[in-house]
Amino acid sequence: MKTALERIYNGVIKENPTFVLLLGMCPTLAVTTSGINGLGMGLSSSVVLILSNLIISALRKIIPNGVRMPAYIVIVASLVTGLQLVMQAYVPSLYSALGIYIPLIVVNCIILGRAEAYAGKNKVVPSIFDGIGMGLGFTVALTLIGAIREVLGSGTFFGMEIVPEDYRISIFVLAPGAFFVLAMLVALRNKLMSPEKKKKAAETSCSMGCAGCSMCGESGCGTADDADKSGVSAYGAKEDKA
């Protein structure tokens, strides 16, 4: 269970494929003109990612190393073809909106990257949860970008009008708007995560003892100042004042 939660956390937060690894930029920037398009592309890619991880992990000892990548592409292409037929039959409006980007899931670097980096080297269950985590991270990112662009550019939220026409900024439904929103969200994510990194770095440094603590003399342990006042060095030796 710990491994499963770790894989999901990595995919959604720590190693988010869009906001951290910056993978799959083609569908991220092209189809996220609305929240429903981003959600549809994210879920479609997630289904292929989970199933491809499952199959590739199950066949990892059978697939020859020399034809590893071609075999992965054949597996992913088969899954995408099946997904394309299902979407065309049951959700034709979404199928038309996503268009050519559905077949391009075959060469999505997120799917092939996880197949190569994780599924091809690990057991089935962890690989499934790795696919779930990365799929959720990709879906959340695309849905968020699409929803923001839709609100700012079209004045709607999943089809419901919430912003008057006079206050809409049409550039956000165009290509430059995708770059602006992505940049803002990446910067926001880095800003929110930076205090956590600093805290962990400080904890790691202080756990090494005062000899290796970079916080001495600052607002941390203050050992350097105390040492000067008491005449005792940071290494615990009494200094000779003579």
Backbone bond lengths (Angstrom), bond angles and torsions (degrees), N, CA, C in turn:
res aa  C-N    CA-C-N  psi(-1)  N-CA   C-N-CA  omega(-1)  CA-C   N-CA-C  phi
1 M - - - 1.467 - - 1.530 111.24 -
2 K 1.347 116.26 -38.65 1.452 120.09 179.47 1.524 110.85 -62.49
3 T 1.346 115.96 -42.31 1.471 119.58 178.54 1.516 111.23 -64.15
4 A 1.343 116.97 -40.60 1.463 121.43 -179.95 1.524 110.77 -62.51
5 L 1.331 117.43 -47.01 1.459 120.85 179.23 1.522 111.21 -65.21
6 E 1.319 116.28 -35.79 1.461 120.11 178.44 1.519 111.16 -64.46
7 R 1.342 116.88 -42.44 1.459 120.16 179.36 1.536 111.39 -64.58
8 I 1.337 115.96 -39.51 1.469 119.44 178.94 1.522 110.54 -67.77
9 Y 1.331 116.64 -43.12 1.470 120.53 179.00 1.532 110.69 -62.02
10 N 1.329 116.36 -42.97 1.464 119.68 178.88 1.518 111.61 -60.20
11 G 1.333 116.59 -43.13 1.460 120.09 -177.51 1.511 113.64 -68.98
12 V 1.330 116.84 -36.97 1.463 120.40 -175.64 1.524 111.82 -85.26
13 I 1.333 117.69 -40.99 1.465 121.21 -172.36 1.532 112.37 -113.51
14 K 1.301 116.45 -65.96 1.470 121.45 -168.56 1.518 112.99 -66.69
15 E 1.347 117.69 -41.85 1.468 121.38 -177.56 1.527 110.18 -124.63
16 N 1.319 116.20 42.04 1.465 119.79 -179.97 1.526 110.31 -53.33
17 P 1.329 118.25 125.05 1.470 119.61 -173.79 1.517 114.44 -63.57
18 T 1.325 117.57 -24.32 1.462 120.62 -178.37 1.520 112.05 -94.57
19 F 1.324 117.93 -50.41 1.455 121.74 -172.94 1.525 113.81 -85.86
20 V 1.327 118.18 -20.10 1.464 121.33 -178.21 1.525 111.16 -111.70
21 L 1.339 116.79 -55.30 1.461 120.68 -177.32 1.519 112.82 -83.74
22 L 1.345 116.92 -17.52 1.465 122.24 -179.85 1.524 111.81 55.29
23 L 1.324 116.38 47.53 1.458 122.64 176.97 1.531 109.78 -103.73
24 G 1.321 115.85 160.25 1.465 120.85 177.49 1.518 112.92 64.54
25 M 1.325 117.37 37.92 1.457 120.43 -176.46 1.526 113.62 -67.77
26 C 1.323 117.65 -26.44 1.471 120.27 -177.77 1.532 111.08 -61.40
27 P 1.338 120.45 -58.46 1.469 119.09 177.07 1.521 112.57 -67.11
28 T 1.340 116.93 -31.96 1.464 119.98 -179.35 1.518 111.63 -59.19
29 L 1.301 117.26 -42.86 1.459 121.20 -176.79 1.526 113.02 -88.58
30 A 1.322 117.11 -25.23 1.461 119.70 -171.99 1.519 114.15 -89.59
31 V 1.314 118.47 -40.84 1.472 119.89 -170.85 1.520 113.64 -100.35
32 T 1.331 117.76 -5.05 1.467 119.48 -174.57 1.524 112.81 -87.06
33 T 1.315 117.19 44.10 1.465 120.64 175.71 1.521 111.63 -78.01
34 S 1.328 117.14 -12.35 1.462 121.64 176.86 1.518 108.96 -150.72
35 G 1.320 115.75 161.37 1.451 120.43 -179.28 1.514 112.77 -64.33
36 I 1.327 117.44 -38.95 1.467 120.91 -177.61 1.520 110.75 -68.91
37 N 1.332 117.44 -34.91 1.464 120.24 176.96 1.526 110.79 -67.21
38 G 1.337 116.33 -42.86 1.460 119.40 177.73 1.515 112.10 -63.65
39 L 1.339 116.36 -41.80 1.463 120.37 178.51 1.524 110.83 -64.58
40 G 1.332 116.90 -42.54 1.465 120.84 -179.52 1.516 112.34 -63.78
41 M 1.333 116.98 -44.76 1.458 120.06 178.73 1.522 111.23 -66.89
42 G 1.331 116.61 -39.60 1.462 119.76 179.55 1.516 112.26 -63.68
43 L 1.322 116.90 -45.08 1.467 120.62 179.66 1.527 111.19 -67.17
44 S 1.323 116.68 -39.40 1.467 120.22 178.51 1.526 110.91 -61.50
45 S 1.307 115.53 -46.85 1.462 119.85 179.00 1.525 111.23 -65.53
46 S 1.335 116.50 -34.67 1.474 120.27 -179.71 1.520 111.13 -65.29
47 V 1.329 116.72 -42.48 1.465 120.47 179.35 1.530 110.15 -60.23
48 V 1.326 116.15 -47.25 1.471 120.21 179.37 1.516 110.49 -64.43
49 L 1.322 117.44 -40.40 1.464 121.80 -178.41 1.529 111.49 -64.13
50 I 1.316 117.19 -45.27 1.469 120.74 -179.35 1.523 111.11 -65.43
51 L 1.340 116.55 -47.48 1.462 120.00 -178.30 1.526 112.02 -67.66
52 S 1.319 116.98 -38.25 1.471 119.18 178.98 1.529 110.70 -67.46
53 N 1.332 117.23 -39.60 1.464 119.60 176.12 1.525 111.21 -61.14
54 L 1.320 115.72 -42.19 1.473 120.69 179.63 1.528 111.03 -60.84
55 I 1.341 115.78 -51.41 1.468 120.32 -175.87 1.522 111.38 -67.21
56 I 1.330 116.55 -44.63 1.461 120.00 -177.91 1.517 111.07 -65.67
57 S 1.337 117.19 -38.93 1.458 120.02 178.01 1.530 110.90 -65.59
58 A 1.335 116.39 -39.81 1.466 120.21 180.00 1.534 111.69 -66.61
59 L 1.335 116.97 -30.26 1.466 121.34 -177.33 1.528 113.15 -102.96
60 R 1.329 117.65 10.84 1.459 120.44 -172.53 1.525 113.34 -61.61
61 K 1.337 117.29 -29.08 1.466 120.33 -178.83 1.537 111.83 -89.06
62 I 1.306 116.28 -8.68 1.465 121.23 -178.58 1.528 111.42 -98.65
63 I 1.331 116.53 -37.73 1.467 120.84 -177.59 1.531 110.00 -68.05
64 P 1.319 118.71 122.35 1.479 120.73 178.20 1.523 110.80 -63.12
65 N 1.290 116.13 144.25 1.463 121.05 -177.14 1.529 112.08 -62.88
66 G 1.330 117.40 -32.15 1.460 120.88 -177.43 1.514 114.20 -70.32
67 V 1.338 118.75 -22.88 1.469 121.97 -179.50 1.534 109.95 -119.00
68 R 1.297 115.07 29.92 1.462 120.33 -174.75 1.536 111.67 -61.68
69 M 1.321 117.81 -54.26 1.463 121.00 -176.71 1.532 112.65 -65.93
70 P 1.343 119.68 -44.05 1.471 118.61 175.31 1.527 112.43 -58.72
71 A 1.329 116.74 -38.81 1.467 119.50 178.58 1.519 110.89 -64.77
72 Y 1.326 116.93 -40.82 1.470 120.05 177.85 1.528 110.73 -61.26
73 I 1.320 116.52 -43.64 1.465 120.42 -178.45 1.523 110.96 -64.30
74 V 1.332 117.51 -39.66 1.468 120.51 178.14 1.531 110.44 -62.87
75 I 1.323 117.07 -43.08 1.466 120.68 179.25 1.524 110.73 -63.20
76 V 1.330 116.84 -47.78 1.462 120.76 -178.98 1.526 110.76 -64.93
77 A 1.337 117.44 -41.09 1.462 120.74 -179.77 1.526 111.42 -63.27
78 S 1.313 117.19 -38.34 1.467 120.33 177.59 1.520 111.24 -63.86
79 L 1.320 116.60 -42.67 1.463 120.45 178.71 1.523 111.53 -66.00
80 V 1.323 117.24 -40.92 1.462 120.79 -179.78 1.528 110.95 -66.36
81 T 1.317 117.37 -38.60 1.466 120.59 177.75 1.526 110.77 -61.57
82 G 1.329 116.48 -44.74 1.460 119.76 177.02 1.517 111.99 -62.64
83 L 1.337 116.83 -42.95 1.463 120.94 178.01 1.521 111.20 -62.49
84 Q 1.309 116.95 -41.11 1.456 121.21 -179.83 1.525 111.58 -61.57
85 L 1.322 117.51 -42.31 1.464 121.47 179.14 1.529 111.55 -66.35
86 V 1.342 116.14 -39.56 1.471 120.12 178.95 1.526 110.28 -65.31
87 M 1.333 117.13 -44.45 1.469 120.25 -179.87 1.522 111.15 -65.63
88 Q 1.304 116.71 -39.22 1.460 120.47 179.46 1.522 111.29 -64.01
89 A 1.335 116.47 -31.78 1.459 120.31 -178.41 1.522 113.29 -82.80
90 Y 1.343 117.31 -38.61 1.459 120.35 -170.01 1.533 114.64 -110.02
91 V 1.317 118.62 -25.87 1.478 120.57 177.03 1.531 108.91 -132.86
92 P 1.325 117.61 66.80 1.465 120.61 -175.43 1.527 113.66 -62.49
93 S 1.329 117.39 -31.03 1.466 119.20 -179.76 1.528 110.72 -66.02
94 L 1.325 116.71 -44.29 1.462 120.44 177.77 1.519 110.52 -68.27
95 Y 1.319 116.20 -37.15 1.461 120.72 178.14 1.531 110.21 -60.83
96 S 1.331 116.68 -41.66 1.466 120.53 179.33 1.527 111.26 -69.65
97 A 1.337 116.63 -36.24 1.464 120.00 -178.50 1.526 111.31 -68.03
98 L 1.320 116.87 -40.64 1.465 120.44 -178.38 1.522 112.06 -78.48
99 G 1.330 116.40 -32.82 1.457 121.97 172.50 1.521 114.43 56.29
100 I 1.338 115.38 -127.49 1.458 122.05 -173.07 1.521 112.26 -65.82
101 Y 1.327 118.16 -17.51 1.461 120.13 -175.34 1.525 113.04 -74.79
102 I 1.320 117.61 -14.13 1.467 119.49 174.20 1.530 110.73 -69.52
103 P 1.345 119.45 -52.41 1.475 118.25 176.17 1.521 113.13 -60.50
104 L 1.330 117.59 -28.58 1.462 120.00 -178.93 1.524 112.94 -71.71
105 I 1.330 117.68 -7.14 1.460 120.04 173.98 1.533 109.93 -60.40
106 V 1.320 116.04 -26.10 1.477 120.46 -179.93 1.519 111.37 -55.48
107 V 1.311 116.90 -39.81 1.462 120.42 -177.04 1.526 111.60 -106.28
108 N 1.314 116.96 20.57 1.460 119.97 176.62 1.529 108.98 -64.57
109 C 1.314 116.49 124.53 1.463 119.89 -174.44 1.522 112.35 -67.58
110 I 1.327 118.17 -19.88 1.463 119.65 176.38 1.525 109.92 -67.24
111 I 1.329 116.52 -46.72 1.467 121.00 -177.35 1.522 110.93 -66.88
112 L 1.325 117.52 -49.60 1.456 120.52 -179.63 1.536 110.66 -67.68
113 G 1.336 116.47 -33.65 1.458 119.56 179.18 1.518 112.34 -66.21
114 R 1.334 117.27 -42.63 1.462 119.98 178.64 1.525 111.10 -70.01
115 A 1.321 116.83 -33.47 1.460 119.68 177.10 1.520 110.97 -63.38
116 E 1.324 115.57 -42.34 1.459 120.65 -178.35 1.524 111.82 -76.46
117 A 1.325 117.24 -42.39 1.460 120.67 -172.37 1.523 113.07 -83.36
118 Y 1.344 117.85 -28.90 1.466 118.07 -173.18 1.524 113.62 -127.90
119 A 1.340 117.37 -57.71 1.463 119.84 -172.84 1.520 112.44 -61.67
120 G 1.324 117.50 -36.19 1.457 121.04 -179.01 1.515 113.87 -73.12
121 K 1.349 117.35 -4.62 1.466 120.51 -176.56 1.526 113.40 -126.82
122 N 1.335 117.58 -3.12 1.458 119.96 -174.98 1.527 111.25 -129.59
123 K 1.325 114.97 169.77 1.457 121.21 -178.08 1.524 111.61 -71.11
124 V 1.339 115.32 171.88 1.459 121.18 -171.37 1.527 112.36 -66.02
125 V 1.331 117.83 -50.84 1.469 120.39 -174.07 1.530 112.37 -62.65
126 P 1.336 119.75 -49.59 1.471 118.21 175.83 1.527 112.91 -59.80
127 S 1.343 116.73 -34.12 1.469 119.84 179.46 1.520 111.25 -67.41
128 I 1.336 116.78 -35.87 1.464 119.91 176.92 1.525 110.21 -63.48
129 F 1.324 116.69 -45.70 1.462 119.72 -179.72 1.526 111.60 -69.00
130 D 1.320 117.38 -29.95 1.458 119.91 173.44 1.524 109.98 -63.62
131 G 1.330 116.55 -42.36 1.460 120.31 176.75 1.515 112.23 -64.70
132 I 1.345 116.48 -39.38 1.466 119.98 178.13 1.523 110.71 -63.24
133 G 1.338 116.22 -45.28 1.459 119.81 -179.37 1.516 112.87 -63.01
134 M 1.335 116.57 -48.75 1.461 120.16 179.69 1.527 111.44 -65.90
135 G 1.332 115.97 -37.99 1.461 119.97 178.10 1.519 111.88 -64.27
136 L 1.338 116.49 -43.36 1.463 120.20 177.79 1.526 110.91 -63.46
137 G 1.340 116.07 -42.95 1.458 119.41 179.22 1.517 111.78 -61.27
138 F 1.329 116.41 -42.61 1.468 121.08 179.10 1.526 110.98 -66.92
139 T 1.336 116.87 -41.59 1.459 120.92 -179.76 1.520 111.81 -65.63
140 V 1.329 116.73 -44.83 1.462 120.75 178.56 1.525 110.66 -60.52
141 A 1.320 116.51 -43.87 1.461 120.69 -178.67 1.524 111.39 -63.67
142 L 1.324 117.35 -48.46 1.463 120.39 -178.62 1.524 111.84 -65.88
143 T 1.326 116.68 -40.27 1.464 119.72 179.52 1.523 110.93 -65.12
144 L 1.316 116.60 -41.75 1.461 120.93 179.85 1.519 111.35 -64.89
145 I 1.321 116.58 -46.05 1.475 119.86 178.45 1.527 110.39 -62.57
146 G 1.338 116.55 -45.26 1.452 120.17 -179.46 1.518 112.81 -63.60
147 A 1.331 117.45 -40.73 1.463 120.99 -179.57 1.525 111.10 -65.60
148 I 1.330 117.24 -42.52 1.470 120.20 179.43 1.523 110.87 -65.13
149 R 1.316 116.61 -44.84 1.473 119.64 178.99 1.523 111.23 -63.56
150 E 1.327 116.50 -38.02 1.462 120.07 -179.77 1.526 111.32 -66.48
151 V 1.332 116.73 -43.28 1.462 120.56 -179.67 1.525 111.05 -64.96
152 L 1.337 116.45 -48.08 1.462 120.09 -176.40 1.527 112.79 -73.14
153 G 1.331 116.17 -38.39 1.460 119.18 -175.01 1.512 115.68 -90.60
154 S 1.343 116.67 -40.02 1.465 120.48 -176.86 1.518 113.29 -106.15
155 G 1.327 117.18 -13.41 1.454 120.23 -179.92 1.506 114.57 75.26
156 T 1.324 117.05 17.41 1.463 121.35 -179.75 1.522 109.84 -125.36
157 F 1.328 115.32 160.03 1.457 121.61 175.74 1.522 107.75 -129.92
158 F 1.324 116.45 105.87 1.463 123.21 -173.58 1.525 110.92 52.08
159 G 1.348 115.04 43.60 1.455 121.29 175.87 1.513 115.30 91.42
160 M 1.334 118.53 -12.82 1.470 121.79 -179.16 1.531 109.42 -94.08
161 E 1.323 116.94 125.09 1.457 121.03 -177.33 1.528 110.19 -72.77
162 I 1.327 116.96 125.45 1.460 121.33 -179.73 1.529 112.80 -129.83
163 V 1.329 118.14 -15.48 1.464 122.15 -179.74 1.525 108.88 -120.40
164 P 1.346 118.26 127.99 1.470 120.62 178.03 1.528 111.57 -60.02
165 E 1.287 115.64 155.40 1.465 120.84 -174.72 1.518 112.51 -61.89
166 D 1.319 117.66 -32.89 1.464 120.52 -177.68 1.526 113.03 -68.12
167 Y 1.324 117.18 -19.43 1.467 120.84 -176.57 1.528 112.98 -104.26
168 R 1.295 118.15 10.02 1.458 121.03 -179.44 1.532 110.78 -85.40
169 I 1.324 115.43 146.92 1.467 121.61 -179.85 1.524 106.72 -114.83
170 S 1.304 116.84 98.85 1.464 121.72 -168.97 1.524 113.90 -64.77
171 I 1.333 117.30 -21.22 1.468 118.83 -178.00 1.525 111.74 -63.17
172 F 1.349 117.38 -23.52 1.461 119.50 -176.44 1.528 113.03 -73.65
173 V 1.320 118.75 -14.76 1.463 119.56 174.34 1.524 110.78 -94.37
174 L 1.324 116.89 -1.04 1.459 121.94 176.69 1.527 109.62 -98.46
175 A 1.317 115.73 174.70 1.467 120.71 -176.75 1.534 113.62 -57.21
176 P 1.337 119.87 -44.73 1.475 118.36 179.82 1.521 113.10 -59.77
177 G 1.339 116.64 -33.45 1.456 120.05 179.69 1.514 112.96 -61.18
178 A 1.335 116.21 -34.31 1.466 120.09 178.58 1.524 110.66 -63.76
179 F 1.339 117.06 -41.41 1.462 120.67 178.54 1.529 110.80 -66.23
180 F 1.323 117.10 -41.00 1.467 120.36 -179.61 1.528 110.89 -61.67
181 V 1.326 116.60 -48.69 1.466 120.84 -176.96 1.527 110.39 -66.14
182 L 1.328 117.26 -43.02 1.460 120.46 178.57 1.527 110.76 -60.65
183 A 1.331 116.40 -45.10 1.467 119.90 -179.82 1.523 111.17 -62.06
184 M 1.320 117.75 -42.08 1.462 121.10 -179.54 1.529 111.40 -64.75
185 L 1.319 116.70 -41.04 1.462 119.93 -178.33 1.536 111.12 -71.36
186 V 1.325 117.37 -38.25 1.469 120.10 176.51 1.527 110.17 -63.62
187 A 1.332 116.77 -43.43 1.461 120.38 178.81 1.526 110.95 -63.99
188 L 1.335 117.09 -40.62 1.460 120.93 178.74 1.515 111.33 -64.55
189 R 1.328 116.48 -42.04 1.465 120.02 179.28 1.522 110.72 -63.48
190 N 1.327 117.44 -42.72 1.461 120.96 179.39 1.523 111.30 -65.47
191 K 1.323 116.58 -37.61 1.457 120.87 178.59 1.527 111.06 -65.66
192 L 1.322 117.40 -42.36 1.456 121.10 -178.78 1.516 112.16 -70.52
193 M 1.338 116.85 -30.90 1.458 119.96 -177.09 1.523 112.49 -87.40
194 S 1.328 118.38 -17.80 1.464 120.25 -175.65 1.528 113.47 -64.11
195 P 1.338 121.74 -39.17 1.473 119.07 176.95 1.518 112.80 -60.31
196 E 1.342 116.65 -35.70 1.462 120.56 178.88 1.520 110.17 -64.59
197 K 1.332 117.22 -40.77 1.459 121.01 179.89 1.525 110.57 -66.20
198 K 1.328 116.62 -42.39 1.464 119.75 -179.83 1.519 110.84 -64.67
199 K 1.329 116.07 -39.88 1.462 120.28 -179.95 1.518 110.80 -63.79
200 K 1.340 116.49 -44.34 1.462 120.36 179.38 1.523 110.74 -64.88
201 A 1.337 117.33 -39.19 1.458 120.76 179.60 1.526 110.56 -64.43
202 A 1.341 116.28 -40.88 1.454 119.87 179.10 1.518 111.31 -66.01
203 E 1.355 116.46 -41.38 1.454 120.20 179.03 1.519 111.15 -63.68
204 T 1.336 115.91 -41.08 1.462 120.09 179.00 1.517 111.18 -64.50
205 S 1.332 116.24 -42.28 1.459 120.78 -178.83 1.521 111.64 -65.27
206 C 1.348 116.20 -44.72 1.461 119.66 -178.50 1.522 112.09 -69.77
207 S 1.325 116.93 -26.40 1.460 119.31 179.05 1.523 111.77 -69.87
208 M 1.352 117.10 -15.16 1.456 121.71 178.73 1.527 111.78 -80.70
209 G 1.337 116.94 -9.30 1.455 119.66 -176.30 1.509 110.73 97.33
210 C 1.319 116.52 167.85 1.457 120.65 -174.80 1.517 112.59 -65.20
211 A 1.337 116.50 -25.82 1.466 118.58 -178.52 1.512 111.72 -65.34
212 G 1.345 116.64 -28.40 1.457 119.09 -179.10 1.501 113.00 -114.69
213 C 1.342 117.37 15.56 1.454 121.27 -175.09 1.516 110.77 -88.66
214 S 1.321 116.96 121.89 1.457 120.98 179.74 1.515 112.26 -82.58
215 M 1.349 116.92 -5.86 1.454 121.03 -176.88 1.528 111.97 -91.63
216 C 1.354 118.42 -6.52 1.452 120.99 -177.29 1.524 110.23 -60.33
217 G 1.294 116.11 137.28 1.451 120.57 178.34 1.511 112.70 85.51
218 E 1.378 118.09 -9.86 1.454 121.48 177.67 1.522 107.98 -101.27
219 S 1.295 116.52 -152.16 1.455 120.40 -178.11 1.514 112.14 -79.38
220 G 1.366 115.90 4.68 1.454 119.30 -178.58 1.509 111.70 -83.18
221 C 1.347 116.88 -118.79 1.459 119.68 -174.36 1.519 112.97 -77.40
222 G 1.356 117.36 -24.92 1.450 120.53 176.31 1.510 114.56 67.42
223 T 1.321 116.89 24.18 1.457 120.72 -174.77 1.521 112.61 -64.11
224 A 1.338 115.95 -35.86 1.460 118.93 -176.90 1.521 111.19 -62.37
225 D 1.340 116.82 -44.55 1.447 120.49 179.89 1.524 111.01 -65.33
226 D 1.344 115.82 -43.35 1.459 120.32 179.43 1.527 111.03 -61.94
227 A 1.323 115.35 -36.42 1.462 119.81 -179.60 1.519 111.29 -65.58
228 D 1.352 114.99 -40.93 1.457 118.35 -179.76 1.525 111.54 -64.93
229 K 1.339 115.26 -38.22 1.459 119.19 -176.98 1.537 111.68 -72.84
230 S 1.301 116.90 -37.86 1.456 120.33 -174.72 1.515 113.36 -89.47
231 G 1.346 116.50 -11.95 1.445 120.06 -178.34 1.502 112.92 79.21
232 V 1.355 116.70 16.23 1.454 121.32 178.46 1.513 108.02 -111.45
233 S 1.304 119.22 130.66 1.448 122.68 -178.74 1.511 110.19 -73.83
234 A 1.351 116.40 166.49 1.454 122.03 179.84 1.513 111.43 -64.38
235 Y 1.323 118.66 -17.70 1.457 121.45 179.84 1.525 112.17 -92.23
236 G 1.350 115.94 2.14 1.452 119.23 175.15 1.505 113.98 92.15
237 A 1.322 120.20 4.59 1.461 123.26 -178.11 1.511 110.16 -96.04
238 K 1.322 117.21 138.03 1.461 121.82 178.63 1.524 109.94 -70.88
239 E 1.328 115.84 125.91 1.452 119.51 -178.75 1.525 111.04 -82.28
240 D 1.287 115.80 146.58 1.461 122.57 179.33 1.521 109.10 -87.02
241 K 1.348 116.14 110.07 1.462 120.29 -177.11 1.520 112.17 -76.15
242 A 1.340 115.27 -14.69 1.473 118.11 -179.21 1.507 110.19 -68.02
